[in-house]
Protein backbone atom coordinates (compact mmCIF):
# COMPACT_ATOMS: atom_id res chain seq x y z
CA UNK A 1 0.00 0.00 0.00
CA UNK A 2 1.51 3.28 -1.07
CA UNK A 3 0.96 6.61 0.60
CA UNK A 4 -0.75 9.05 -1.75
CA UNK A 5 1.01 12.32 -0.92
CA UNK A 6 -1.18 14.26 -3.34
CA UNK A 7 -4.28 13.14 -1.45
CA UNK A 8 -2.68 14.16 1.85
CA UNK A 9 -1.72 17.57 0.46
CA UNK A 10 -5.19 18.18 -0.99
CA UNK A 11 -6.72 17.13 2.32
CA UNK A 12 -4.43 19.56 4.15
CA UNK A 13 -5.25 22.40 1.76
CA UNK A 14 -8.97 21.72 2.16
CA UNK A 15 -8.72 22.92 5.77
CA UNK A 16 -7.84 26.39 4.50
CA UNK A 17 -10.85 26.45 2.20
CA UNK A 18 -13.13 25.36 5.03
CA UNK A 19 -11.52 27.94 7.31
CA UNK A 20 -12.00 30.78 4.82
CA UNK A 21 -15.71 29.97 4.75
CA UNK A 22 -16.21 28.95 8.41
CA UNK A 23 -14.41 31.91 9.93
CA UNK A 24 -15.79 34.45 7.47
CA UNK A 25 -17.45 37.31 9.41
CA UNK A 26 -20.76 36.46 7.73
CA UNK A 27 -20.61 32.88 8.98
CA UNK A 28 -18.92 32.31 12.39
CA UNK A 29 -15.98 34.74 12.23
CA UNK A 30 -17.42 37.55 14.34
CA UNK A 31 -18.87 35.17 16.93
CA UNK A 32 -15.58 33.25 17.12
CA UNK A 33 -13.57 36.46 17.59
CA UNK A 34 -15.88 37.59 20.39
CA UNK A 35 -15.79 34.18 22.11
CA UNK A 36 -11.99 33.99 21.71
CA UNK A 37 -11.63 37.44 23.23
CA UNK A 38 -10.17 38.95 20.06
CA UNK A 39 -10.84 42.23 18.34
CA UNK A 40 -10.34 43.13 14.71
CA UNK A 41 -7.28 45.18 15.68
CA UNK A 42 -5.75 42.01 17.14
CA UNK A 43 -6.03 40.34 13.75
CA UNK A 44 -4.24 43.11 11.88
CA UNK A 45 -0.48 42.91 11.54
CA UNK A 46 -0.37 39.13 11.93
CA UNK A 47 2.15 37.27 9.82
CA UNK A 48 -0.39 35.54 7.58
CA UNK A 49 2.27 33.72 5.53
CA UNK A 50 3.53 32.11 8.72
CA UNK A 51 0.01 31.35 9.96
CA UNK A 52 -1.22 29.83 6.69
CA UNK A 53 2.06 28.05 6.04
CA UNK A 54 2.16 26.40 9.45
CA UNK A 55 -1.56 25.63 9.21
CA UNK A 56 -0.88 23.63 6.05
CA UNK A 57 2.09 21.85 7.66
CA UNK A 58 0.01 20.93 10.72
CA UNK A 59 -2.94 19.81 8.60
CA UNK A 60 -0.56 17.71 6.50
CA UNK A 61 0.63 15.99 9.69
CA UNK A 62 -2.99 15.41 10.70
CA UNK A 63 -3.68 13.86 7.29
CA UNK A 64 -0.96 11.24 7.90
CA UNK A 65 -2.81 9.97 10.97
CA UNK A 66 -6.26 10.43 9.50
CA UNK A 67 -5.45 8.09 6.61
CA UNK A 68 -4.93 5.30 9.17
CA UNK A 69 -8.46 5.91 10.41
CA UNK A 70 -10.29 6.26 7.09
CA UNK A 71 -8.47 3.58 5.06
CA UNK A 72 -9.18 0.22 6.69
CA UNK A 73 -6.51 -1.55 4.64
CA UNK A 74 -3.87 0.10 6.83
CA UNK A 75 -5.08 -2.17 9.62
CA UNK A 76 -4.28 -5.24 7.53
CA UNK A 77 -0.88 -3.78 6.70
CA UNK A 78 -0.23 -3.20 10.38
CA UNK A 79 -1.13 -6.81 11.15
CA UNK A 80 1.74 -8.02 8.92
CA UNK A 81 4.24 -5.65 10.47
CA UNK A 82 4.10 -2.95 7.80
CA UNK A 83 6.05 -4.84 5.14
CA UNK A 84 3.75 -6.65 2.71
CA UNK A 85 6.72 -8.47 1.12
CA UNK A 86 7.21 -10.38 4.38
CA UNK A 87 3.53 -11.26 4.81
CA UNK A 88 2.00 -14.70 4.48
CA UNK A 89 0.15 -15.46 1.23
CA UNK A 90 -3.15 -14.87 3.03
CA UNK A 91 -2.35 -11.14 3.11
CA UNK A 92 -2.10 -10.98 -0.68
CA UNK A 93 -5.34 -12.92 -0.99
CA UNK A 94 -7.06 -10.59 1.48
CA UNK A 95 -5.83 -7.49 -0.34
CA UNK A 96 -6.90 -8.95 -3.69
CA UNK A 97 -10.42 -9.37 -2.31
CA UNK A 98 -10.67 -6.24 -0.14
CA UNK A 99 -7.84 -3.91 -1.23
CA UNK A 100 -10.22 -1.23 -2.47
CA UNK A 101 -13.22 -1.95 -0.26
CA UNK A 102 -14.82 1.08 1.41
CA UNK A 103 -12.61 3.52 -0.50
CA UNK A 104 -15.17 6.22 -1.22
CA UNK A 105 -15.52 9.87 -0.31
CA UNK A 106 -18.68 9.06 1.63
CA UNK A 107 -16.99 6.39 3.74
CA UNK A 108 -13.97 8.59 4.44
CA UNK A 109 -16.24 11.47 5.39
CA UNK A 110 -18.10 9.22 7.83
CA UNK A 111 -14.91 8.21 9.60
CA UNK A 112 -13.65 11.78 9.48
CA UNK A 113 -16.90 12.90 11.11
CA UNK A 114 -16.60 10.29 13.86
CA UNK A 115 -12.96 11.21 14.50
CA UNK A 116 -13.82 14.89 14.70
CA UNK A 117 -16.83 14.33 16.93
CA UNK A 118 -15.34 11.76 19.32
CA UNK A 119 -11.69 12.84 19.42
CA UNK A 120 -11.20 16.43 18.34
CA UNK A 121 -14.33 18.05 19.81
CA UNK A 122 -13.64 16.64 23.30
CA UNK A 123 -9.99 17.71 23.04
CA UNK A 124 -11.01 21.27 22.20
CA UNK A 125 -13.67 21.12 24.92
CA UNK A 126 -11.16 20.09 27.59
CA UNK A 127 -8.75 22.85 26.57
CA UNK A 128 -11.61 25.35 26.53
CA UNK A 129 -12.55 24.44 30.10
CA UNK A 130 -9.10 25.35 31.38
CA UNK A 131 -8.87 28.41 29.12
CA UNK A 132 -12.28 29.56 30.41
CA UNK A 133 -13.75 29.62 26.90
CA UNK A 134 -17.46 29.45 26.25
CA UNK A 135 -19.54 26.57 24.91
CA UNK A 136 -20.05 28.64 21.73
CA UNK A 137 -16.28 28.75 21.28
CA UNK A 138 -16.09 24.96 21.64
CA UNK A 139 -18.89 24.43 19.15
CA UNK A 140 -17.44 26.84 16.57
CA UNK A 141 -13.87 25.53 16.83
CA UNK A 142 -14.96 21.91 17.17
CA UNK A 143 -17.46 22.25 14.35
CA UNK A 144 -14.74 23.59 12.07
CA UNK A 145 -12.57 20.55 12.75
CA UNK A 146 -15.45 18.11 12.37
CA UNK A 147 -16.28 19.54 8.94
CA UNK A 148 -12.58 19.68 8.04
CA UNK A 149 -12.03 16.06 9.11
CA UNK A 150 -15.04 14.98 7.07
CA UNK A 151 -13.67 16.60 3.94
CA UNK A 152 -10.11 15.47 4.64
CA UNK A 153 -11.25 11.91 5.29
CA UNK A 154 -13.32 11.88 2.12
CA UNK A 155 -10.46 13.13 -0.02
CA UNK A 156 -7.93 10.73 1.48
CA UNK A 157 -10.23 7.72 1.28
CA UNK A 158 -11.43 8.20 -2.28
CA UNK A 159 -8.02 8.89 -3.84
CA UNK A 160 -6.72 5.36 -4.29
N, C-alpha and C positions, 0 to 999 in steps of 0.2 A: 504494500500500500504506500503510495507516494503522497507526500504533502503537497497540496496545491497552493503555492505561495500567492498566486494571483487571487484565488478565492479569499485567502486570509487578508490580503491587502484591500480588496474590495469591501470585505466585511468591516475592516477597520475604518475605511473611508466613509462607509455608510453612517457611522456614528456622528460624523460631522454634519451630514445632511439632516439627520434626525435632529441634531442639536440646533441647527439653524432654524428649523421649523419650531421645535418644542420651546426653545427659549426666546423666540421672537416676542417682542412686547405685546403683539396682538393675540398671542396664544398664552404661554405661561411666564414669559420673561419678566413682566412687571411684578407679578405675584411672587415669583422666585426671588427677585432682587429684594423685595420687601421682607420676605421670610428669612432670607440669608443675611439681612441687616446691611445691605449694600445700597448705595445711591448711584445715580448715573455718573456723578463725578468720579466715583471710585473705579468705574469701568474705563474711564478715559486714561490714556497714557500707559495702558498695559502693553506689554510686549506680545502682540498677537501672533507673531511668527513663532515665538517660543511656546506660547500656549497651544496653538493649533498643531505645531510640530510634535510636541510631547504628547498631546492628546492622541495623535495618530500612532505614535510609538506605543503608548500604553494600550490602546485599542488593539493594536497588532499583537501584543503579548496576550491580551485577553482572548483573541481569536485562536491562538495556539491551544489554549485549554478548552475553549468552547468546542473545538472540533472533536475532542475526545468525548464530549457529552452528546453531540448531535449525530456523530457517525458511529453507529454501533459496531462496525467492523474493526474499530480500534480495540474493542474489548477482546475480540478473537486474536488480534495481533499481540496484545498484551499476554494472553494465555500461553503463547508459544515463546515468550521471552523477547519479543520485538524483532526477531530475525526470522522471516518466513522461510529462508533457505535452510534453516536448521529444524524446521517443524516436521512433524510426522505427516504422512500422506493424507491423513484425515483433514488437516488444515486446508490443503489445496482443494480437496473435495468440497469442504464447507464453503470456501470462498467462491468456488465455481457455482455453487447453488445459491449462495446468499451475498455474494460480493457487492452487489448493487441494490440490495433490498433496503427499502425505507430511505432512499436517497432522493428525496424531493424537498422542494422549498417548504411545503406545508409541514412535513415531518420535522424538518430542522427548526422551523418557526415554533412548533409546539414545544420542542425541548428547550429552545431558547427562552420561551415564555416561562416554562416551569423553573428554569435556572434563575431567571430574573426574579420571579415571584418568591421562590423558596430559598434563594441564597443571597441575592443582591439586595432586595428590599429589606430583609431583616438586618443585613450588615449596615446599610444606610440608617435604618431605624435605631440600631444600637448606638452608632456614632452620634446620631441626632439627640438621643437622650442625654448623653454626656456633654454635648455642645449646647444644650438647652435650645434646640431648634424645635419648631412647631410640627404638628402632624401634617400640615399643608406642605411644608418643606420636604418631609419624608415622602409624601405622595408624589410631589412634582419630580424630585430627584430620582426616586425609585421608579416612577412611571417612565421616565426617560430611559432608564437602563433596561426596564422590561421590554419596551418597544425596540430599543437598540439591539438587545439580545435576540429578540424574535427575528429581526431582519438579518442580523449577523448569522444566526443559526440557519436561517433559510438559505442564505447565499452560500455558506460553507457546505451545507448538506447537499444542495442541488448540483454544485459544480464538481462533478466526478473527475 
